[in-house]
Amino acid sequence: MKDEVIVAVKSARMDRFVNFTITSDLFAPEGNFSFEADPRYDVSVGDLCSIFVNRKIVLAGIVDTVKRSLSKQGPSLSFEGRSVASILTDSCVTKFSTLPTKIDALAERLVRPLPFIGKKDFVYNGAKKESVSRKFVEISPGDTVFEVIKRAANSQGYLFWASPDGKFVFDKPLVRGKADYRIHALEDGSEMDYIEGSVERTINGVHSEVKVVGESQDGDDIKYVMATAKNGDMPFTKPLVVNWNENDGPAKRTAELQVAVEKASSTRLEYTLKGFSQNGKVWQINKFVDVRDDYNGVEDAYLVKSVTFTLDRQSGMRTKLELQPGGSL
């Protein structure tokens, strides 16, 4: 079955396009989209829109730019925009009063003046009553709403991201999980699931062990705290020492989280595939892929960090994926 893309805006359902690009990224939640479409469609800047692939929403957005033109070939229409999360990334905090240190109260305080977003748009998944150290909610001029909320969430080990339907989600970063998709390229030629693929590995910013040290107040006594987490993938010794205090959470968790983040940043896979789905499942961020790529030397489950859907006359429908190990904030 051929994949289908529909853009719902105002009362219209657009499905006639010359070309388009739709990108979702787990760590850049504002996403983006651009379409060249039938010029008879009615679309204006500031319009809310929902983009569906095979009737599954992949991006809830706001139209930023509309361009209409006329040439000898006839009229044309193009429009572009970003997800509703762009409101958080574009809007600076304007009131510098003391902010709440509970994650849910902090989020609700900061988004209250903003359009299109309310309490119902936040999903906390365990983070709702987490207390944040005061230092993580101190505001400087120019700080955006997204930066402040993300900093608070990360301080407690939570990822803050935008789901395809426009919800803002606090959740623990996925380290492992059941694979929803697969990409296989076998050396014997029996399977070849991608058009183009690459694997990049780096040890830049990666350490062999992370040691967290600090002090803890226990009644009248001050206790010295130290915890270590090792990265067995690092080929030689390169330790990192991190300062810790009680507001950062358990020292061991802090060390393990740092190792997980470094491991996730050390490997990046990119694949281009035909179409927008696999076995009826539309490609999505924050899902795992079973990768066995004999040509590029990887075999493991990797997390979908970024998904880009494209359509043009030369290549037809394509999906570009960026994958990485799980565990990153």
N, C-alpha and C positions, 0 to 999 in steps of 0.2 A: 504494500500500500504506500502511495506517495505521501510524504510528510506535508502537512498543511499549516500555514501561518496565518493568523487572523489578528488584526489590531482593532480593539473595541475602543472607540472614542466618540463622545457624545452619544448620539443614537445610532451611529454607523458601525458597520462591521467591515473593515477593509480587508480585502484578500487579493487585490490585483496590484502587484508590485513589479517594477523593473529590476530593482536590486535592493538589498538591505544588509545591515549588520546589527546583530544584537549580542551584547556582551554582559555576562554576569560574573562577578569575582567575589570570592568569599572574603577577601581582605580589602577590597575597594568597593564597598557596598552600594555606592551611588550608581554603578553600572553605566551603560550608555546604549543608545540605539540610533540608527539613522535609516530612513526609507526614501526611496524614490517610487512614487505611487501614481495611480490614476489621478489626473488633475481634477476630476469631478468630485473628489472627496472633499468634505468640509472639515478642516482642522485648523486650529488657532493656537498661538502661543499661550501657555498656561493651562491648556487642556489636560485633564487627567486621562490616562489611557491604560489599557491592560493588553499585554501581548501574550497570545496563546500559540503553542505548538501542539498540534494534534489534540486540541481542546484542553490542554493543560497549561495553566498560567506559568510563564517563565520570567515575567518582569512586569511590575506595576510601576508606571512611570508618569512623568510630567513632560509635556512638549516644551522645549526651550526655544526652538528656532523653526520658522516656516519660511520657505522660499518658493515663490511662484514666478514662472518665466514663460516667455513666448518667443519662438523662433520659427524658421521656415518649416521645421519638422513638426510644429504644433506646440500646444501648451504643455507645461510640465509642472509637477509638484514634488518638492522634497521637504522633509521635516526630520528633526532630530531632537533628542532629549536624554534624560537620565531617570533613574528610578526615584521613587519618593524619598529614598534615603539621602538624596542630594540636598534636601531641605536641612538635614542635620549637618552635612559637611560644608554647606555654604553659609549657615547662620552662626554668627558669633554670639557668645554670651554677652549680654549688655548690662546685666545687673550683677554687681560684685559683692552682694551680701553673702553671709555665711550660708553654705549649701548643706543639705542633709547628707549624712554619711551612710544611710541605708540605700542600697542600689535602686530599689523601686521608687522611693521618695525622690531620690536625685533625678532619675529619668523623668518622672512626672513633673517635677519643678521646672526642668530645663525645656521640656517640649510644650509646656502650657501656652506660651505665646505664639507657637508656630502653627501654620495652616496645615490642614489635611491629616494631622497626626493627633491621636488621643490615647488615653489609658488602654483601650482595648487593642491597640496595635502593638503592645509589648507582651512578649512571652518570656517568662523568667526562668523556668526549668531549674529550680533550686536556688537561684541567685537572689530571690526577692528580698529576703531579710538579711542578706550578707552585710556586715559592717565593714566600712572602708576607712582606712586611716585618713585623718584630716589632710595630710600632705598630698593625697591623691585627688582631692577635690578643691585645691587652691587654684584660683582663677587668675590668669594673666591676660592683659588686653590682647585681643586677637585670637584667643582660644575659641574654637568652634564647639558647638554642642556635641557633635560626634566625638571630638578629641577628648572632651571631659568625661563623657560616659564610657568611652572605650578604655581610657586610662583607669577609671574606677573598676571596671569589669576585669580588666587584665590583672589588676593588683590582687584580685582574689582567685585568679586562675580561670576566669571565664572568658570565652570568646564572645564578642558582640558583633552580630552580623545581620544582614537583611535577607529574609527569605524571599523566594520568587513572588509570593502574593503580597509583598509589602509589609509583612510583620517584622518587628525588630526583636531579635532573639538573643537572649543570654543563655549560654550553654557551655558545658565543658568541651574543650576541643577533642574531636574524635581521634583516638590513637590507633585503634583497630576496629574492624567491623565487617559484617557480611558484605561481600561484593555484589553490587546491583548490576554491574556491567563487566565486560571482559574485552581485553585487547590482546590478541595472540598473533605472533609472527614467528612461525616455526622454521627452523633451518632446513628441514626436509621439504619445505614448500607446500605442505598439506593445509596450512592456514596462513592467511595474510589479511588482517582485519583493517589495516590503515593504508592511507595513500602516502603519507610521509610521517616519519617519526624520528625523534632525537632524545637522547638522555644526557644531561649535564650533571656532573658531580663536582663539588668543591669542598675544600677544608678551610676556606677563608671564614673566620669567625666561629670555627668549631673547635671544641676543647675535648681533651681526653677524660677529664673529670671536672666537676663543678663542686667546689667546697663553699658552704654557706657558714659564716661565723658571725656571732653576735652575743648579746647579753639578754637574759630574761629575768624579770623581777618576780620573785617568789616570796611573798610576804615581805619581811625585812631583809631577806637575802637576795643577792644578785648572783645568778648562775650563768656560767659561760656555756654557750650553745654552739655546737658544730655538727654539721651533717654533710655527707658526701654522696654524690651520684656519679657513676662512671659511664662513659660512652665507649663501648667496645668496638665501635666502627672506626674510631680515630686511629690511624696507623702509627702514631708516635705520641710521646708524652707532651702534653701542652695543657697545664692546669689553669683553671680560672677560680679566683676567690671572690665571693660576693658578700657584701655587708648585709646583715639581717637584723630586723627588730621584730618584736612580738606582733605588731600590726600586719606583718607580711604573711601571717599564717604559719603552719608548721614548717620548721626549717627543712626537714627532709622533703616535703612536698615542693618547697621552693627550689631545691636543688634538682629534683627529678623533672620539674616543669622546664627549667632552663635547658637541661639536656634534651628533652623532647623537642623543644623549640629549635635548638641547634641542629638536631638530626633532620627535622623537617625542612630546614633551609639548605641542607647540604646536597639535596638531590632534586632535580627538576626534570620532568618528562613533558614533552610536547608532541601531540599527535593530531593529524588531520584525517578526518574520516568522511565518507559519503553520508549524506542525509543528516537528519537531526535526531534520530532515535536508534535504539538497538533492541530488537525483539519486542517492539511495542513500547519500550520505555524511553521517554525523552531524556536526553542528557541533562544532568543537574549538578550544581555545585554541592559540596559537602556530602558526597556519596563516594563509596569505594569502588575501585575497578581492579579486577584480577588481571594483572599484566604478566604475560610471558612473551618477552621479546628477545629471541635468540640473537638477532642481528646486533642489537644494542646492549646486550648483556644484562638484562634485568628480569627478575621473576619474583613477584611479590604483589601485595595489595597496596594500591596507592589512592590517595584522596584526591577528588576533583576540586582543584582550587579555582579554575576559571573555565568558562564555557563561552565560546563565540560562535553564533550561527551566522552564516553568510549565504547570500544568493546573488549570482550575477550570470550574465549570458554565457560567459566562457566556461565557468566551472560548475554551474548549477548549484545545487544545495550541498553545503559543506559544514562540518562542525570542527572547530579547532579547540582542543583540550589542553589545559595545563594541569599536570598532576604533581603531587609531592607526597612524601610520607606524612602520616597523620601526626597530630600533637602540637601543631603550631598555633600561637596566639596572634 
